[in-house]
Amino acid sequence: MSNQTTVTEFLLLGFSDVRELQILHFIVFLVLYLAALTGNLLIITATALDHHLHTPMYFFLMSLSILDLGSISVTIPKSMANSLMNTRSISYSGCVAQVFFLIFFAEADFVLLTIMAYDRYIAIYKPLHYETIMNRRACVQMAAIAWISVILYSSLHTGNTFSITFCGGNMVDQFFCEIPQLLKLACSNSYFNEVGIIEFSVCLTLSCFVFIIVTYVQILTTVLRIPSEQGRHKTFSTCLPHLIVISMFLSTGVFAYVKPISSSPSALDLVVAVLYSVLPPVMNPIIYSIKNKEIKASLRKLTGWRLFNKN
């Protein structure tokens, strides 16, 4: 019979046992966290204060920045605090909260990226009907439906994850409470429902991805018919950042949940986790603003920084 114990806390994977490397980890994560906070807050402030940016595209971009702030705040602060205090523990309730909010922000991110693809499709494929279809009420309704459905899904997913019995101890081989790593601790045959939900999540994500691909095929065929080279370039410049963000988010996230779970912690698992949980919130503001003249103009007015020049 399996050795079943009541788990009251989990031990997260530390980056190192050497004190100097723990401090280095704290500093690196602090820099990344501050970069994500600064970039996303600038976009939120710019889109909120500049009336020229009160359009559906920038409404969804602001929503994405809010989600990015939330997602990086779920994992990074706890990992930094553990390194600074030379500990690895996280309470059971803290682990539950991490799992819930990680699922919520990740799924909300991807649903929002799918809605943004639909927004670009309507803007390019049906420009004459754009204002009618993508009016303020429709945008708010789509965002609200996405958030509510993701909250329900996250609650179900989290409840199902922690309904399993843990027989494999409390050592989580990741720097945050990641579901695949938690399943390694489950008693045999007690986690098949959760595996089924993960498979359903992957199928749902791939369905959204197929929708995005089909949408962008339609966009591409429409763009190629634009006679003006300047018009084609402007249209591509609004779509390319979105495609880059989707590719980065999906490739790292799906890889982390689809690949076989290793029996011992590996550097690859750690790198992939950093890529999908830390990199997108840091890079998204840069990707969306570096080629966006409206965002750069708004940030230039807001901050007066020469960094956001007219070139």
Secondary structure as UniProt FT lines:
FT   STRAND          9..11
FT   HELIX           19..49
FT   HELIX           51..53
FT   HELIX           56..85
FT   STRAND          89..91
FT   HELIX           92..125
FT   HELIX           127..129
FT   HELIX           130..133
FT   HELIX           136..161
FT   TURN            162..163
FT   HELIX           179..183
FT   TURN            184..185
FT   TURN            188..189
FT   HELIX           192..223
FT   TURN            224..225
FT   HELIX           229..258
FT   HELIX           267..277
FT   HELIX           279..290
FT   HELIX           293..303
FT   TURN            306..307
//
